[in-house]
């Protein structure tokens, strides 16, 4: 992978900029953290060199001054919304985030359940669960006319109805499991309540994407729009910034829409607003740390294609209208790319055509493409995985890492005792069998030692993966896309 982002420069610049913003307000600073804090895989894919833990590494340096507040939408709880990259619900992700913050020595002060309504029993149950775990939980409510009825929003009937989040430190990081969780509204509500209590406080936004000082049509920004295609987020030129400074910078529609509310809030609380545009609110320095623009452009184009396939599969699974995939297809057209520009797509499709069975392909770190076909013993992903490990270890392709006599007993166990109708070994079963063989076989040991080399590799499959294979590839750090086709025509599918 070609590096295109300077991590050390980013950590230094970002810390300095946040400190300057804290001094600007003097009191508490509510810093809305957009995107992922611990595992920003999107950023690491489109900005090669940006490590998934960049943001948390920066916060570690000032851990004694930081308090974390996690916001989660009651609506998302009711819908059982999941983080697609981790395969877990937003409720579980709140607990995961708390554990992760604590492991870095960061203090989690409370959880805010936003958009709370009296009839949302799932959200109420989650609140009770958090409280039983010893966490402070606050409720924020829907506001009629939000975000346009400023008079109501900035009143006792708007933010005034929300429960005030008690905090003990001056830098409050407000984060969430995903977008649309109510992070900004939580921050603005706190500003209102602080003012009512005579406390000085300010607000800033730390959102990596879109990158404000890259062009609107830069592939890095287009990739962000593709990633949020299901949210109706659109990257736009910030009209307030253009009017105030005569400079074209990029923001997205939700921040532009809410800016008048924030402006009025500041004016009412402080006499005047410290910001002239939504871009002014941001503290993101990522755009200054791109060291190889071409590398980031190419990585971002590949991410857009991944998002296209992801949308297709999600629409097929949920029987949805193809709205998200069509939006991403338009973005692909703007970038002049097509699905086949993903190097692993055509080899997988060609192998399926020749064998008339599901196939898979992986691109190794050195650019080599390894394919896997379906056989009586192995699924295509399992075959591909074994052949990829052989290639990485320099083992003769003709060598069998798993003897047939070691596979058959596993198949018998699956079909005769565990009720499986598919005798072929999944990727997890192959890795377990390979681990057992490694105790006596040098080739198996050599192959197993190459597993870490798969992190960051791209895979394409000609059928939608089952949850087991999907989870194994996620754990290995492999970027998988699939054709929106099921291997069988069954109506019931185990997720």
URUR-V911343 format. One record per helix or strand. SS is the DSSP state (~ for helix, > for strand). FROM is the first residue (numbers start at 1). TO is the last residue. Records with the same first field share a line. If there is no record, write none. Layout:
# URUR-V911343
SS->FROM-TO / FROM-TO
This chain:
# URUR-V911343
>->5-5 / 28-33 / 66-73 / 82-83 / 88-89 / 107-116 / 137-141 / 171-176 / 201-206 / 235-237 / 250-252 / 282-282 / 290-290 / 359-363 / 369-373 / 378-378 / 425-425 / 458-461 / 479-482
~->7-25 / 41-46 / 54-60 / 63-65 / 74-78 / 90-103 / 121-132 / 150-153 / 159-161 / 183-196 / 219-227 / 229-231 / 239-245 / 253-270 / 278-281 / 286-289 / 293-318 / 323-335 / 339-341 / 343-355 / 380-393 / 404-417 / 427-437 / 442-448 / 451-454 / 467-476
